[in-house]
Amino acid sequence: MRISKTNQGLKINAIAGTYVVTLGFDLAQTKCKGLLGFSILRTDENGEAKFLEGMKCFAETDPGFPAGAQYPTNKQPIQIFQWADYSAEPGKSYTYAVTALKGTPKKLKPFAACSVTVITESPEGGDQDVYFNRGTAASQEYERRFGDVAPDKVKDNKAFEWLSRGLYEAMTAFITSCKPGKHSLRIAAYEFNYEPFLQVISDTIKAGVDIKIIYDAKGAVPGVKNTALVTKFGLTSNSTKRTVTPSAISHNKFMVKLDKNKPIAVWTGGTNFSDGGIFGHSNVAHVVEQPATAALYLQYWEQLKKDPDNKTFPTIVEGITSIPPLNLPKGTSVLFSPRTNLDALKYYGDLAMSAKDALFMTFAFGMNTTFKDVYRNSTAPFRLALLEKKTRPYQKTKEAAKLADEQEIQVLRNKPENIFSIGDFIRTNEFDGWVKERLTGLNSNVNYVHNKFMLIDPLSNDPIVIGGSANFSNASTNKNDENMLLVRGNKRVADIYFGEFVRLFSHFSFRESLKFRKPDNPPKPLRLDDWWQSSFGNTPNSAKRKYFAQVSK
């Protein structure tokens, strides 16, 4: 849901996803002299009101709270023109009253006020359901809730429940909702080794539901572990090993649901069926309840079951899904891999180049040359990229290539239209006043950003969302088994993805910025100067203000 309102010269633009409400503010530059920040009062549908909180304060009014403390924005306002409520709950009404504050730190005075009311989306809605896990285990909030304790050491699975944020519950419900004699499931998996999940599948099969599985059985990871657990849970007779083409991976993570042998829905996205996939790094699951879409996935699954090689399979795949026209049709399209060439990757690049106002992308394994060109040459005035690391993994013998890649990324970051964020966590509280964070230990290769999605003009009336299992790379196009959804014109889906991108981007951007702080800087300072000037002119903060508030200047 989206809503904008202006009062007393203060504009508020609100975008409500499922667990995130994003707020953009705008106040004329001529009215900003003396501005000390904004307060945000949230009132829920039951009348409970609270000021949203930040983690910075004025030196003059610092109450001396311990590291990791939060401060209500009516006492310690936020000094940026964009904020988000990450404590919202799905399917609920919230009113946000935003007030511009002037005066002094000890005596803040309202200058302008505006309020908007939104209703958050539910993950389940229409014929497309979207579930994002927490994806930010290394966080101040995790430390506040669970302390310096690994998730598997927290009682009653409370840490896993918080990290899942409904994704695992929806995943198991997709299976347990199947009725014997009526429904059946066809599963394609890369990492297939979260034991409680395999137990759910085993129990459902024993209850009489027809379930068939294809899983990657190549190599020590994930093949050996997958095979061992398939055997342990008695799933061998229900499973097919994907073994052909050792240089590629069977990277799919989808489930097709059938009713009386007719496909009715597909569960897909980038979430592996593993503890790291579900609870560790950031992931999304996307359910499409459209028979035509589910039928394509079933056709693809049936070909995968034959364990084809990369000589014959790409041509078969292209016969199932062809590349759509650049003017992507409204609704849902599908692209499968492997393909005979890189035309599909080029197509994603062309779609990205078509962005008029904004482009948001995630990169789990570095930025492919195709998208470096996009971020170099795009005419969209606001372009964000969220990366797991600066570059893709390199062998130690290719250090020069890695350094060149890093330099290329830095050149892109220097463009004012581009704002990049890279995964990180807080390792110390020596001078910043933040609580030291910890990784979950659930992941090895990818600790932070595992999502693979692209948002093209997400706040327009005609947004495009592209996402699935593929990493926007050469290998994910012409070698690996992959699937991607392309959704055009669905503002509800776009709003959910938008909110979650903003949440993840802000989380990691803040942590990356701490690396450039000097020990002699004052901790958590709110400023008394004209801090707001950086949000006007040709600056990244200005681009952010204009886009989130949806204003032209």
C-alpha positions as CSV (number, residue, x, y, z in Angstrom):
1,M,0.0,0.0,0.0
2,R,1.2,3.5,-0.8
3,I,0.0,6.9,0.4
4,S,1.3,10.4,0.2
5,K,0.2,13.5,2.2
6,T,1.4,17.1,2.6
7,N,0.7,19.4,5.5
8,Q,2.4,22.7,6.6
9,G,4.9,22.2,3.8
10,L,6.0,18.8,5.1
11,K,5.3,15.9,2.7
12,I,5.2,12.3,3.8
13,N,5.3,9.4,1.4
14,A,4.6,6.0,2.9
15,I,5.0,2.5,1.3
16,A,3.7,-0.4,3.4
17,G,5.1,-3.9,2.8
18,T,4.5,-6.8,5.1
19,Y,6.9,-6.2,8.0
20,V,8.3,-2.9,6.8
21,V,6.7,0.6,6.4
22,T,9.0,3.0,4.6
23,L,8.6,6.7,5.0
24,G,10.0,9.4,2.8
25,F,9.9,13.1,4.0
26,D,10.3,16.3,2.1
27,L,10.6,19.9,3.3
28,A,11.6,22.8,1.1
29,Q,15.3,23.6,1.5
30,T,14.4,27.2,2.3
31,K,12.5,26.0,5.4
32,C,15.3,23.8,6.7
33,K,17.4,26.4,8.5
34,G,17.6,25.4,12.1
35,L,16.1,21.9,11.4
36,L,17.3,19.5,14.1
37,G,15.5,16.4,12.7
38,F,12.2,14.6,12.7
39,S,10.2,12.7,15.2
40,I,7.8,9.8,14.2
41,L,4.9,8.8,16.4
42,R,3.3,5.5,15.4
43,T,-0.2,4.7,16.5
44,D,-1.5,1.2,15.8
45,E,-5.1,0.1,15.2
46,N,-5.6,-0.6,18.9
47,G,-4.7,3.0,19.8
48,E,-1.3,2.1,21.2
49,A,1.1,4.9,20.5
50,K,4.9,5.0,20.6
51,F,7.6,7.1,19.1
52,L,9.9,5.2,16.7
53,E,13.4,5.0,18.0
54,G,16.9,5.7,16.6
55,M,20.4,4.9,17.9
56,K,21.9,8.4,17.9
57,C,21.6,11.3,20.4
58,F,22.7,14.9,21.0
59,A,25.8,15.1,23.1
60,E,24.1,17.7,25.2
61,T,21.1,15.5,26.1
62,D,22.8,12.1,26.1
63,P,21.1,10.2,28.9
64,G,24.1,7.9,29.2
65,F,22.3,4.7,28.2
66,P,24.4,1.6,27.7
67,A,25.8,0.4,24.3
68,G,23.0,-0.7,22.0
69,A,20.4,1.5,23.5
70,Q,17.7,3.2,21.4
71,Y,16.3,6.7,21.8
72,P,12.7,7.9,21.1
73,T,12.7,10.3,18.2
74,N,10.7,13.0,20.1
75,K,13.8,13.4,22.3
76,Q,16.6,12.4,19.9
77,P,15.2,13.0,16.4
78,I,16.4,11.4,13.2
79,Q,18.6,13.5,10.9
80,I,17.7,12.1,7.5
81,F,14.8,12.5,5.1
82,Q,13.9,8.8,5.0
83,W,13.1,6.3,7.8
84,A,11.4,2.9,8.1
85,D,9.5,1.0,10.7
86,Y,10.8,-2.5,10.9
87,S,8.6,-3.5,13.8
88,A,5.3,-3.4,11.8
89,E,3.2,-6.6,11.6
90,P,1.4,-7.9,8.5
91,G,-2.2,-7.0,7.8
92,K,-2.5,-4.2,10.3
93,S,-3.3,-0.5,10.3
94,Y,-0.8,2.1,11.5
95,T,-0.8,5.9,11.6
96,Y,2.5,7.7,11.4
97,A,2.7,11.3,12.6
98,V,5.9,12.9,11.5
99,T,7.0,16.3,13.0
100,A,9.9,18.5,11.8
101,L,11.7,19.8,14.9
102,K,13.7,23.0,15.5
103,G,14.8,24.8,18.7
104,T,17.5,23.3,20.8
105,P,18.4,19.8,22.0
106,K,17.0,20.6,25.4
107,K,13.9,22.3,24.0
108,L,12.8,20.9,20.7
109,K,10.0,22.8,19.0
110,P,7.6,21.5,16.4
111,F,7.9,23.3,13.1
112,A,5.7,21.3,10.7
113,A,3.7,18.1,11.1
114,C,2.0,15.6,8.8
115,S,0.4,12.2,9.3
116,V,-0.5,9.2,7.1
117,T,-2.4,6.0,7.8
118,V,-1.4,2.7,6.0
119,I,-2.4,-0.9,6.1
120,T,0.5,-3.3,5.8
121,E,0.3,-6.2,3.4
122,S,-0.1,-9.8,4.4
123,P,2.5,-12.3,3.0
124,E,-0.5,-14.2,1.6
125,G,-2.6,-12.2,-0.9
126,G,-4.1,-12.6,-4.3
127,D,-2.3,-15.3,-6.3
128,Q,1.2,-14.4,-5.1
129,D,2.6,-14.9,-1.6
130,V,6.0,-13.5,-0.6
131,Y,8.0,-14.4,2.5
132,F,11.3,-12.8,3.5
133,N,13.3,-14.3,6.3
134,R,15.0,-11.9,8.8
135,G,18.4,-12.1,7.0
136,T,20.1,-9.9,9.5
137,A,21.1,-12.3,12.3
138,A,24.2,-10.2,13.0
139,S,22.2,-7.2,14.4
140,Q,21.8,-5.1,17.4
141,E,18.3,-6.5,17.8
142,Y,19.5,-10.1,17.9
143,E,21.9,-9.1,20.7
144,R,19.2,-7.3,22.6
145,R,16.9,-10.3,22.4
146,F,19.3,-13.3,22.7
147,G,22.6,-11.9,23.7
148,D,25.9,-13.4,22.5
149,V,24.3,-16.8,22.0
150,A,24.2,-19.0,18.9
151,P,20.7,-19.6,17.6
152,D,20.8,-23.3,18.4
153,K,21.7,-22.5,22.0
154,V,18.6,-20.3,22.6
155,K,15.8,-22.1,24.4
156,D,12.5,-23.2,22.7
157,N,13.8,-22.4,19.2
158,K,13.0,-18.7,19.8
159,A,16.0,-17.5,17.9
160,F,15.2,-19.6,14.9
161,E,11.6,-18.4,15.0
162,W,12.7,-14.8,15.0
163,L,15.2,-15.4,12.2
164,S,12.7,-17.3,10.1
165,R,10.1,-14.5,10.4
166,G,7.4,-16.8,9.0
167,L,9.3,-18.2,6.1
168,Y,9.9,-21.7,7.5
169,E,6.4,-21.9,8.8
170,A,5.0,-21.1,5.4
171,M,7.5,-23.6,3.8
172,T,6.3,-26.4,6.0
173,A,2.6,-25.4,5.6
174,F,3.0,-25.6,1.8
175,I,3.7,-29.3,2.4
176,T,1.4,-30.2,5.3
177,S,-1.5,-28.6,3.6
178,C,-1.4,-31.4,1.0
179,K,-4.2,-34.0,1.4
180,P,-3.6,-37.7,0.6
181,G,-5.4,-38.8,-2.6
182,K,-5.9,-35.2,-3.6
183,H,-2.6,-33.4,-3.7
184,S,1.0,-34.2,-4.7
185,L,4.3,-32.4,-4.7
186,R,7.3,-32.2,-7.0
187,I,10.4,-30.8,-5.4
188,A,13.7,-29.6,-7.0
189,A,16.5,-28.8,-4.5
190,Y,20.1,-27.7,-4.4
191,E,20.8,-27.8,-0.6
192,F,18.4,-30.4,0.8
193,N,19.6,-30.9,4.3
194,Y,17.6,-29.1,7.0
195,E,16.7,-32.2,9.0
196,P,13.4,-30.9,10.6
197,F,12.2,-30.0,7.0
198,L,13.1,-33.5,5.7
199,Q,11.2,-34.9,8.7
200,V,8.1,-33.0,7.6
201,I,8.4,-34.4,4.1
202,S,8.9,-37.9,5.4
203,D,5.9,-37.6,7.7
204,T,3.7,-36.3,4.9
205,I,4.7,-39.1,2.6
206,K,3.8,-41.6,5.4
207,A,0.5,-39.9,5.7
208,G,-0.2,-40.9,2.0
209,V,0.8,-37.8,0.0
210,D,2.6,-38.4,-3.3
211,I,5.9,-36.5,-3.1
212,K,8.8,-36.8,-5.6
213,I,12.2,-35.1,-5.2
214,I,15.1,-34.1,-7.4
215,Y,18.2,-33.0,-5.6
216,D,21.8,-32.1,-6.5
217,A,23.9,-35.1,-5.7
218,K,27.2,-33.8,-7.1
219,G,30.3,-33.3,-5.0
220,A,30.9,-33.2,-1.3
221,V,28.8,-30.0,-1.0
222,P,26.0,-30.3,-1.2
223,G,25.8,-33.8,-2.8
224,V,27.2,-36.1,-0.1
225,K,25.3,-34.4,2.7
226,N,22.1,-34.4,0.7
227,T,22.3,-38.1,-0.1
228,A,23.1,-39.0,3.4
229,L,20.1,-37.2,4.8
230,V,17.8,-38.5,2.0
231,T,18.8,-42.0,3.1
232,K,18.4,-41.2,6.8
233,F,14.9,-40.0,6.4
234,G,13.8,-42.8,4.2
235,L,13.3,-40.7,1.0
236,T,15.5,-42.7,-1.4
237,S,12.7,-44.3,-3.3
238,N,11.0,-40.9,-3.6
239,S,14.1,-39.2,-4.9
240,T,16.1,-38.7,-8.1
241,K,19.8,-37.7,-8.0
242,R,20.9,-34.9,-10.3
243,T,24.4,-36.1,-11.2
244,V,25.2,-35.2,-14.8
245,T,27.4,-32.3,-15.8
246,P,29.8,-32.0,-12.8
247,S,30.9,-28.4,-13.7
248,A,27.3,-27.1,-13.1
249,I,25.0,-27.2,-10.2
250,S,21.3,-28.1,-9.9
251,H,20.6,-24.8,-8.2
252,N,16.8,-24.8,-8.1
253,K,14.8,-24.5,-4.9
254,F,11.1,-25.0,-5.9
255,M,8.1,-27.1,-5.1
256,V,5.1,-27.6,-7.5
257,K,1.8,-28.5,-5.9
258,L,-0.7,-30.5,-7.8
259,D,-4.4,-31.1,-7.3
260,K,-5.7,-34.3,-8.8
261,N,-2.5,-34.3,-11.0
262,K,-3.1,-30.8,-12.2
263,P,-0.5,-28.2,-11.2
264,I,-2.0,-25.4,-9.2
265,A,0.9,-23.5,-7.4
266,V,4.6,-23.3,-7.2
267,W,6.9,-22.4,-4.3
268,T,10.1,-20.8,-5.5
269,G,12.7,-18.1,-4.8
270,G,16.3,-18.2,-3.5
271,T,15.8,-20.0,-0.2
272,N,17.7,-23.3,0.0
273,F,16.2,-26.1,2.1
274,S,18.9,-25.8,4.7
275,D,19.4,-24.1,8.1
276,G,21.6,-21.5,6.5
277,G,19.2,-20.8,3.8
278,I,16.1,-20.5,6.0
279,F,17.6,-18.8,9.1
280,G,21.0,-17.4,8.2
281,H,21.7,-15.2,5.2
282,S,18.9,-13.1,3.6
283,N,16.4,-15.0,1.4
284,V,13.0,-14.8,0.0
285,A,10.4,-17.4,-1.0
286,H,7.8,-16.5,-3.6
287,V,4.6,-18.6,-4.1
288,V,2.6,-18.2,-7.3
289,E,-0.8,-19.7,-7.3
290,Q,-1.4,-19.7,-11.0
291,P,-2.0,-23.0,-12.8
292,A,-0.3,-21.8,-16.0
293,T,2.9,-20.8,-14.2
294,A,2.9,-24.0,-12.1
295,A,2.5,-26.1,-15.3
296,L,5.7,-24.6,-16.7
297,Y,7.6,-25.5,-13.5
298,L,6.1,-29.0,-13.6
299,Q,7.2,-29.4,-17.3
300,Y,10.7,-28.3,-16.3
301,W,10.8,-30.6,-13.3
302,E,9.8,-33.6,-15.5
303,Q,12.8,-32.9,-17.7
304,L,15.1,-32.5,-14.7
305,K,14.0,-35.9,-13.5
306,K,15.7,-37.4,-16.6
307,D,19.1,-36.1,-15.3
308,P,19.9,-34.6,-18.7
309,D,23.4,-33.3,-19.7
310,N,24.3,-29.8,-20.8
311,K,24.6,-30.8,-24.4
312,T,20.9,-31.6,-24.8
313,F,19.2,-29.9,-21.9
314,P,19.6,-26.2,-22.9
315,T,17.7,-26.7,-26.1
316,I,14.9,-28.5,-24.2
317,V,14.8,-25.7,-21.6
318,E,14.5,-23.0,-24.3
319,G,11.5,-25.0,-25.7
320,I,9.8,-24.7,-22.3
321,T,10.4,-20.9,-21.8
322,S,11.6,-18.5,-24.4
323,I,12.9,-15.0,-23.6
324,P,10.0,-12.5,-23.4
325,P,9.9,-9.3,-25.4
326,L,11.7,-6.3,-23.9
327,N,8.3,-4.8,-23.4
328,L,7.7,-7.4,-20.7
329,P,4.0,-8.5,-20.7
330,K,2.0,-7.6,-17.6
331,G,1.5,-10.5,-15.2
332,T,3.9,-13.3,-14.5
333,S,6.6,-14.7,-16.9
334,V,9.1,-17.5,-16.3
335,L,12.7,-18.2,-17.5
336,F,14.6,-21.4,-16.9
337,S,18.2,-22.4,-17.3
338,P,20.6,-23.7,-18.6
339,R,20.3,-22.1,-22.0
340,T,22.4,-22.3,-25.1
341,N,23.8,-18.8,-24.8
342,L,23.8,-15.7,-22.6
343,D,20.9,-14.0,-24.3
344,A,18.8,-14.3,-21.1
345,L,21.4,-12.5,-19.1
346,K,21.6,-9.8,-21.7
347,Y,17.8,-9.5,-21.5
348,Y,18.0,-8.9,-17.8
349,G,20.5,-6.2,-18.4
350,D,18.3,-4.6,-21.1
351,L,15.4,-4.6,-18.7
352,A,17.6,-3.0,-16.0
353,M,18.7,-0.3,-18.5
354,S,15.0,0.4,-19.2
355,A,14.5,1.8,-15.7
356,K,13.3,5.3,-15.8
357,D,13.3,6.4,-12.1
358,A,15.1,3.7,-10.0
359,L,16.9,0.4,-10.1
360,F,17.5,-1.8,-7.1
361,M,19.5,-5.1,-7.4
362,T,21.1,-7.7,-5.1
363,F,24.3,-9.5,-5.9
364,A,25.3,-12.6,-3.9
365,F,28.5,-13.4,-5.9
366,G,29.8,-10.1,-7.3
367,M,28.5,-7.9,-10.1
368,N,28.6,-9.3,-13.6
369,T,30.0,-7.2,-16.4
370,T,26.5,-6.9,-17.9
371,F,25.3,-5.0,-14.8
372,K,28.5,-3.0,-14.3
373,D,27.6,-1.6,-17.7
374,V,24.1,-0.9,-16.5
375,Y,25.2,1.0,-13.4
376,R,27.7,2.8,-15.5
377,N,25.4,3.9,-18.3
378,S,21.8,3.8,-16.9
379,T,19.8,7.0,-17.1
380,A,17.7,6.2,-14.0
381,P,18.6,8.9,-11.4
382,F,18.5,6.6,-8.4
383,R,20.3,3.2,-8.5
384,L,21.0,1.0,-5.5
385,A,23.0,-2.2,-5.3
386,L,23.3,-4.6,-2.4
387,L,26.3,-6.9,-2.5
388,E,27.5,-9.8,-0.4
389,K,31.1,-8.7,-1.1
390,K,32.8,-6.2,-3.3
391,T,33.6,-8.9,-5.8
392,R,32.9,-12.5,-6.7
393,P,35.2,-15.1,-5.1
394,Y,38.7,-15.2,-6.6
395,Q,41.5,-17.8,-6.3
396,K,44.6,-16.6,-4.5
397,T,46.5,-16.8,-7.7
398,K,44.2,-14.1,-9.3
399,E,44.8,-11.4,-6.8
400,A,45.5,-8.8,-9.5
401,A,42.1,-9.6,-11.2
402,K,40.4,-9.2,-7.8
403,L,42.0,-5.8,-7.2
404,A,41.0,-4.7,-10.7
405,D,37.4,-5.8,-10.0
406,E,37.3,-4.0,-6.7
407,Q,38.6,-0.8,-8.4
408,E,35.9,-1.1,-11.0
409,I,33.3,-1.4,-8.4
410,Q,34.7,1.7,-6.6
411,V,34.5,3.7,-9.7
412,L,30.9,2.8,-10.0
413,R,30.3,3.7,-6.4
414,N,31.8,7.2,-7.0
415,K,28.9,8.0,-9.4
416,P,26.3,10.1,-7.5
417,E,23.4,8.2,-9.0
418,N,24.8,4.9,-7.6
419,I,24.6,3.9,-3.9
420,F,26.1,0.6,-3.0
421,S,26.0,-1.3,0.2
422,I,28.1,-4.4,1.1
423,G,27.4,-7.0,3.8
424,D,29.1,-6.6,7.1
425,F,28.6,-6.8,10.9
426,I,29.7,-4.9,14.0
427,R,32.8,-6.5,15.4
428,T,33.6,-4.1,18.3
429,N,32.0,-1.6,20.6
430,E,35.3,0.0,21.6
431,F,34.4,3.5,20.6
432,D,31.1,3.6,18.8
433,G,28.8,2.6,21.6
434,W,27.2,-0.3,19.6
435,V,26.9,-3.8,20.9
436,K,29.3,-6.3,19.3
437,E,27.4,-8.6,16.9
438,R,27.9,-12.2,15.9
439,L,27.3,-14.3,12.8
440,T,25.0,-17.3,13.2
441,G,27.6,-19.8,12.1
442,L,25.0,-21.4,9.9
443,N,26.6,-20.2,6.6
444,S,30.1,-20.5,5.1
445,N,30.2,-19.2,1.5
446,V,27.5,-16.5,1.8
447,N,27.1,-14.8,5.2
448,Y,24.8,-11.9,4.4
449,V,23.1,-11.4,1.0
450,H,21.9,-14.5,-0.7
451,N,18.9,-12.8,-2.4
452,K,18.8,-12.7,-6.2
453,F,16.3,-10.0,-7.3
454,M,15.9,-6.9,-9.3
455,L,13.4,-4.1,-8.9
456,I,12.8,-1.8,-11.8
457,D,10.9,1.4,-11.0
458,P,9.4,-0.2,-7.9
459,L,7.4,2.8,-6.8
460,S,5.8,3.5,-10.2
461,N,2.4,2.3,-11.3
462,D,4.0,-0.3,-13.5
463,P,6.8,-1.9,-11.4
464,I,8.9,-4.9,-12.5
465,V,10.1,-7.5,-10.0
466,I,12.6,-10.2,-11.2
467,G,13.8,-12.9,-8.8
468,G,14.4,-16.6,-8.3
469,S,17.4,-18.9,-7.9
470,A,19.8,-17.4,-10.5
471,N,22.6,-15.0,-9.5
472,F,22.5,-12.8,-12.6
473,S,25.7,-14.5,-13.8
474,N,27.1,-16.3,-16.8
475,A,27.0,-19.7,-15.0
476,S,23.5,-19.2,-13.8
477,T,22.4,-18.6,-17.4
478,N,24.3,-21.2,-19.5
479,K,25.4,-23.9,-17.0
480,N,23.3,-24.3,-13.9
481,D,19.7,-25.5,-13.4
482,E,17.9,-22.2,-12.4
483,N,14.5,-20.6,-12.5
484,M,13.4,-16.9,-12.4
485,L,10.1,-15.2,-12.1
486,L,9.4,-11.9,-13.9
487,V,6.4,-10.0,-12.5
488,R,5.2,-6.8,-14.1
489,G,2.5,-4.5,-12.9
490,N,1.9,-6.0,-9.4
491,K,2.3,-3.1,-7.0
492,R,1.6,-5.2,-3.9
493,V,4.4,-7.6,-4.8
494,A,6.7,-4.7,-5.6
495,D,5.9,-2.9,-2.3
496,I,6.9,-6.0,-0.3
497,Y,10.2,-6.5,-2.2
498,F,10.8,-2.7,-2.0
499,G,10.4,-2.6,1.8
500,E,12.6,-5.6,2.4
501,F,15.3,-4.3,0.1
502,V,15.3,-1.0,2.0
503,R,15.6,-2.9,5.3
504,L,18.5,-5.0,4.2
505,F,20.2,-2.1,2.4
506,S,20.0,0.2,5.4
507,H,21.1,-2.5,7.8
508,F,24.3,-3.2,5.9
509,S,25.0,0.3,4.7
510,F,25.1,1.5,8.3
511,R,27.5,-1.3,9.3
512,E,29.8,-0.7,6.4
513,S,29.9,3.0,7.3
514,L,31.2,2.2,10.8
515,K,34.4,0.9,9.2
516,F,35.3,4.4,8.2
517,R,34.7,6.0,11.6
518,K,37.7,7.2,13.6
519,P,38.2,6.3,17.3
520,D,38.3,9.9,18.3
521,N,34.9,10.6,16.7
522,P,32.1,11.3,19.3
523,P,29.9,8.3,19.7
524,K,26.4,8.3,18.1
525,P,26.4,12.1,17.5
526,L,23.3,14.1,16.4
527,R,24.5,17.3,14.7
528,L,23.8,20.9,15.4
529,D,25.0,22.2,12.0
530,D,23.2,22.3,8.7
531,W,23.3,18.5,8.4
532,W,20.3,18.7,6.0
533,Q,22.3,20.4,3.2
534,S,23.6,17.0,2.1
535,S,20.1,16.0,1.2
536,F,19.9,18.7,-1.5
537,G,21.8,19.2,-4.7
538,N,23.6,16.5,-6.7
539,T,24.3,14.1,-3.8
540,P,23.3,10.5,-2.9
541,N,21.3,11.8,0.0
542,S,19.4,14.1,-2.3
543,A,18.6,11.3,-4.7
544,K,17.4,9.3,-1.8
545,R,15.2,12.1,-0.5
546,K,13.6,12.8,-3.9
547,Y,12.9,9.1,-4.6
548,F,11.5,8.1,-1.2
549,A,9.4,11.2,-0.9
550,Q,8.5,11.0,-4.6
551,V,9.4,14.7,-5.4
552,S,11.1,16.1,-8.4
553,K,13.6,18.6,-6.8
